[in-house]
Amino acid sequence: MSLSYDLRSTMDKRSLGWGAGFLFLSVAFGAFGAHALKAVLNTDQLGQWHTAVQYQFYHGLGLLVLAMAGDRLPSRSVKAIRTVFVAGVWLFCGSIYLLSTRELLGIGAATSLLGPITPVGGLCFLGGWIVLLITALRRTD
């Protein structure tokens, strides 16, 4: 009997790829904010940037956990969670990145468009976590 465990056979590679990509970018964006943007953004704007980095990082980690779950979760649930986490990063974090730098980028007029996008991204995050919770509670192994 072999005790080895082959992660390649159960790993969700799409979730792994998205997670790794978001984690890479969150480290890069965090460093960019701490160094390049520190001199040009005010404290509130830097705080907003930092919030986006944090949520991107958390959900990148969430995608890695999802990738590791592999075939222990229904593929339909995995796909749904991955989809809403990815959408959440783009909508929530992306809109906050843009809102925090809107003056620097000269897109102040876009605030009325970007502002409502942020909570939609937050709802995506919540949706992903609730799907994972429900899926976990329904599992009978």
C-alpha positions in Angstrom: 0.0 0.0 0.0 1.4 3.4 -1.0 1.1 6.3 1.4 2.1 8.9 -1.3 -0.5 11.4 -2.4 -0.4 12.7 -5.9 -1.7 16.3 -5.8 -1.7 16.5 -9.6 -4.5 14.0 -9.8 -6.9 16.0 -7.6 -5.8 19.6 -7.9 -8.0 22.1 -9.7 -5.4 23.8 -11.9 -7.6 26.8 -12.9 -8.1 27.8 -9.3 -4.4 27.2 -8.6 -3.5 29.4 -11.6 -5.9 32.2 -10.6 -4.8 32.0 -7.0 -1.1 32.1 -7.8 -1.6 35.0 -10.2 -3.6 37.1 -7.7 -1.1 36.4 -5.0 1.8 37.5 -7.2 0.0 40.7 -8.1 -1.0 41.4 -4.5 2.6 41.3 -3.4 3.6 43.5 -6.4 0.8 45.9 -5.8 1.5 46.0 -2.0 5.2 46.9 -2.7 4.1 49.4 -5.3 1.8 51.0 -2.9 4.3 51.1 -0.1 7.1 52.6 -2.2 5.9 54.3 -5.3 2.5 55.5 -4.2 3.5 56.5 -0.7 4.8 59.8 -2.0 1.8 60.7 -4.1 -1.3 59.4 -2.3 -2.7 60.7 1.0 -3.2 58.4 4.1 -6.8 57.6 3.2 -6.0 56.7 -0.4 -3.1 54.5 0.7 -5.4 52.8 3.2 -7.9 52.1 0.4 -5.0 50.7 -1.7 -3.9 48.5 1.2 -7.5 47.2 1.7 -7.6 46.1 -2.0 -4.3 44.4 -1.6 -5.4 42.6 1.5 -8.7 41.3 0.0 -6.9 40.3 -3.2 -4.4 38.3 -1.1 -7.0 36.7 1.0 -9.0 35.5 -2.0 -5.8 34.4 -3.8 -5.2 32.1 -0.8 -8.8 31.0 -0.9 -8.3 30.0 -4.5 -5.2 28.0 -3.5 -7.3 26.2 -0.8 -10.0 25.6 -3.4 -7.3 24.1 -5.8 -6.1 21.8 -3.1 -9.7 20.6 -2.4 -9.5 19.0 -5.8 -12.0 16.2 -6.2 -13.2 16.3 -2.6 -15.8 19.0 -3.6 -18.3 18.8 -6.5 -16.8 20.3 -9.6 -19.9 22.5 -10.0 -19.3 24.1 -6.6 -15.6 24.5 -7.3 -16.3 26.3 -10.6 -19.0 28.5 -8.9 -16.7 29.5 -6.1 -13.7 30.1 -8.4 -15.9 32.2 -10.7 -17.3 34.5 -8.0 -13.9 34.9 -6.3 -12.2 35.9 -9.5 -15.1 38.3 -10.3 -14.8 39.6 -6.7 -11.1 40.4 -7.1 -11.7 42.2 -10.4 -14.7 44.1 -9.2 -14.0 44.8 -5.6 -10.2 45.1 -5.6 -10.0 46.6 -9.1 -12.5 49.3 -8.4 -10.7 50.2 -5.1 -7.4 50.3 -6.9 -8.9 52.8 -9.4 -10.8 54.8 -6.8 -7.8 55.2 -4.6 -5.7 56.5 -7.5 -8.5 58.4 -9.4 -6.9 61.8 -8.8 -3.5 60.6 -9.9 -4.9 58.9 -13.0 -7.2 61.8 -13.8 -10.4 59.7 -13.7 -12.2 61.6 -10.9 -15.4 61.7 -13.0 -15.5 57.9 -13.0 -16.2 57.8 -9.2 -19.9 57.6 -9.8 -19.4 54.5 -12.0 -16.7 52.8 -9.9 -18.3 53.4 -6.5 -21.2 51.0 -7.1 -19.0 48.3 -8.5 -17.1 47.8 -5.2 -20.0 46.4 -3.2 -20.9 44.0 -6.1 -17.4 42.6 -5.8 -17.9 42.3 -2.1 -21.1 40.4 -2.7 -19.1 38.0 -5.0 -16.7 37.3 -2.2 -19.6 36.6 0.2 -21.3 34.4 -2.4 -18.1 32.3 -2.8 -17.7 31.8 0.9 -21.4 30.9 1.4 -21.3 28.4 -1.5 -18.2 26.8 0.1 -20.0 26.7 3.5 -23.1 25.1 2.1 -21.0 22.6 0.1 -19.0 21.7 3.1 -22.2 21.2 5.3 -23.8 19.0 2.6 -20.7 16.7 2.2 -21.3 13.3 3.7 -18.1 11.3 3.4 
